[in-house]
Structure formats: structure tokens, C-alpha cells
Amino acid sequence: MTKTSILPDPQTFSQAVNRLHRSSLRPASLGMTEPGSVALSMGEPDIGTPGAVVQAAISALKSGRTRYTAQSGLPELRRALAETYSERSGRIIQPEQVVITHGGSAGLAASVFAMVSPGDRVLIPEPTYSLYADQLAMAGADGIWISNHADGRLNLESLEREAPTARMIILCNPGNPTGRVYAADEMLALAAILEKNPHLLLLADEAYADIVYDGLPFLSSLCLHSIADQVIYSNTFSKSYAMTGWRVGFVVASPERAEAINLVHRSINGSLNTFVQDAALIALQTPEKDLAALTESYRERRDAVVDVLSRIPGVSLLKPQGAFYAFPKIATKLNSVQMAERFAANGVIVRAGSEYGPSGEGHVRISFATDMESLNEGMKRFAETVQAIA
Ligand SMILES: Cc1ncc(COP(=O)(O)O)c(C=O)c1O
């Protein structure tokens, strides 16, 4: 997996592209796997989209739902999301606070471009999802990595120190790539930092909020009522409902910020596919028990991965508490890109930990959202490779 093949060239490309080219650590091709290899690299549920959701899209298409919709999203979907998240957050969220976006990715990008100006400092607790740094580079902002403590907790001291001169914090919770679920006391301490710094925004990416294990309490940023106006909440249908290819996400923010985010989003994306939004409305009605059953099946796979990793000498791991990734550290002289290459050469594809921030060096990311048979084979090859490189 290599970076993009274009070369930085200020004569040919925009400054945004040149900045992105210089700083991006994201691989150019995310889906290519050699025949015979086991891919534990993709952040994508292995199951298909629920039948009722597929059926809803087919019916919508057949009934001619193929024209433009409102640019901020289908009013019924905004209303349904406002109701769902009012209930989950214990505060009233109005439909005009919800913007329907082209997947979580476009919601994050629109939020960054609506709220962050060139030169702004943005704090990124890491290891974390690699897209944030790329979007900040495009916006010309100054992304500041704030390394989490070794036990996975937020480095609240550093965040507090940097807060007065920062514009935004971008938090991924539950964490990709770590599977870390930040504890209530960390979230409350973060809220206290934002309260003390009213100019500071929290862009909270909770793409994996529905995938939390072992009955662990999950405190959503939307429940931090004292900083409600400073929170920009991003989520997606991709992971919860196995809808990665449908491209539908949403942002919740104060009415004024939501309008600004929508202005950016519609200027790039226009309105979202009408029949996809019809189907998303049905996805939202997925019974709780079905979501719980899916989480339980990821939990079984997490346990299988943790079991293998805990037996390999030289491997250490913080047990994933949510999402569907494990982020082991491996004692070897190789860096994480070289490690990923060695794993790939032995037929198991994982992602280099350095993609996710400086403290990801020495780690690799394993996605366990794949079937048990492939996972077992992949983990067997993983264990063999670690023994060879340790
Ligand atoms: C933390 C996180 N946020 C956002 C996204 C992007 O979601 P989408 O596919 O809806 O653009 C991903 C996808 O991997 C993710 O892991």
C-alpha cells in the first residue's frame, strides 16, 4: 500500500494538494489485496446491509425517488435523527441542527472547513483516525498531535495547556485504531477544559458509538450539556448499519454552526442521493436487539484476536473496548511500515500504526470485522510473522 503516485508540484497543483501530499500518511489504495492474502486492513463490516434497508432503496428507486432533495438533507431524516439524538443525549436537538452528509468523511471535512481557518491550531489526541490530519492539511490548519498516555487515557494536562491558543479538538470515540472508549471522568474533564475556553470547539467523531463491548458505559459528547454549543458531533451510517458503500452520514451542531457546515457541504457535494436517504430512514428503525447482536458478534471476534495476541511473546495490547480494531505494539527493530510489509509478505494485510499519529509507531492495526475463518487464518499468519521479526 503506497502513498499517492503524484509528485508535489506548486506549478501544477493547488497549495492544498501539495500540503496534503507532503503530510498524508494514508495509503492510496485501501481495497487491493493480493490473491491468497487475508485482509485484516479494512474498517468495514463483513456482513451485508440489512435486507429491509436494501428493500427500502429499491422501492424508493422504483417509485421515482431519483431527483434532488433539500440540500441539507431529507426533512424526514433530519427529523428522525433529531428525535433519536434528543433521546440519546437528554437534551432537545432540533432538525435544523442536523446536516445530512456524504458519509462521515464529508461531514468531518465540512465541519473542518466551516470552522477552521488557515493557521488555526487544532489538537488531535492520538493515535487516531488518519483522515483528520489530512483534512486539516487541506484547510491549511496546524494539526497538533497530543499523544494519549500509555494506558490509553487522554493527556488532559497537555490538552489543557494547549487549549487557550487552539481552535478545535478532534476526538475519535470509540477510538479507531485503538478501540479505546474514553471514560466518563475523561469526558467530563475535557468538557471542563472547553468550558474554560469558550472559543474552543470539540469535533467529536462517534462513528463507532454503537459498537461498545462488555456493557461499558459510553458517554457521548452530545451528553456534555454544559458545552453543547461548542460540540460538533459527527456520525455515519457506515459502521452501525453496514452501509459503507451508501455514503450517508450526519453532523449535529448548534443551528448557526449547522448552517455554516451545510453551506460548505452543499457547495462541494450538493444534495445527497434521495433513495439513499429513504433507506437510511429505515436503517434508523433497526431494532436495538439487532444492533446488540452485531456488537456481540464483533465481541466474539475481539476475544479471539485478544486471545492470540496475548500468547505471542513481544506483543502488548490495550484490550479494545469498542469499534472493531486491535492495535498491538510489537517489540522489533522494524518500524511499523516495514512490519506491515512483512505481514503482507506472509499473506496477512494490516495497517502500519504510524498512519495514526506519532505514538502509533511500533504498532499495527488489525481490523477484526471479518469472518471467523479468515480471522483465524490471518491471526495464525500474524503470530508466525511476529516470531520471524521479533
Ligand atoms: C473514526 C471514523 N470516522 C469516520 C469514518 C468515515 O466514515 P464514512 O465511511 O461514513 O465516510 C471512518 C471510516 O473508517 C472512521 O473509522
The ligand as an SDF file (V2000), in Angstrom:
LIG
                    3D

 16 16  0  0  0  0  0  0  0  0999 V2000
  -13.4870    7.0470   13.0060 C   0  0  0  0  0  0  0  0  0  0  0  0
  -14.0450    7.1250   11.6420 C   0  0  0  0  0  0  0  0  0  0  0  0
  -14.7190    8.2180   11.2820 N   0  0  0  0  0  0  0  0  0  0  0  0
  -15.2260    8.3560   10.0420 C   0  0  0  0  0  0  0  0  0  0  0  0
  -15.0590    7.3570    9.1050 C   0  0  0  0  0  0  0  0  0  0  0  0
  -15.5810    7.5850    7.7120 C   0  0  0  0  0  0  0  0  0  0  0  0
  -16.8560    7.0980    7.5880 O   0  0  0  0  0  0  0  0  0  0  0  0
  -17.5830    7.0950    6.1840 P   0  0  0  0  0  0  0  0  0  0  0  0
  -17.2640    5.8000    5.5220 O   0  0  0  0  0  0  0  0  0  0  0  0
  -19.0280    7.1990    6.5250 O   0  0  0  0  0  0  0  0  0  0  0  0
  -17.1070    8.2520    5.4010 O   0  0  0  0  0  0  0  0  0  0  0  0
  -14.3660    6.1920    9.4350 C   0  0  0  0  0  0  0  0  0  0  0  0
  -14.1540    5.1270    8.4350 C   0  0  0  0  0  0  0  0  0  0  0  0
  -13.3250    4.2650    8.5730 O   0  0  0  0  0  0  0  0  0  0  0  0
  -13.8420    6.0770   10.7390 C   0  0  0  0  0  0  0  0  0  0  0  0
  -13.1490    4.9940   11.1190 O   0  0  0  0  0  0  0  0  0  0  0  0
  1  2  1  0
  2  3  1  0
  2 15  2  0
  3  4  2  0
  4  5  1  0
  5  6  1  0
  5 12  2  0
  6  7  1  0
  7  8  1  0
  8  9  2  0
  8 10  1  0
  8 11  1  0
 12 13  1  0
 12 15  1  0
 13 14  2  0
 15 16  1  0
M  END
$$$$
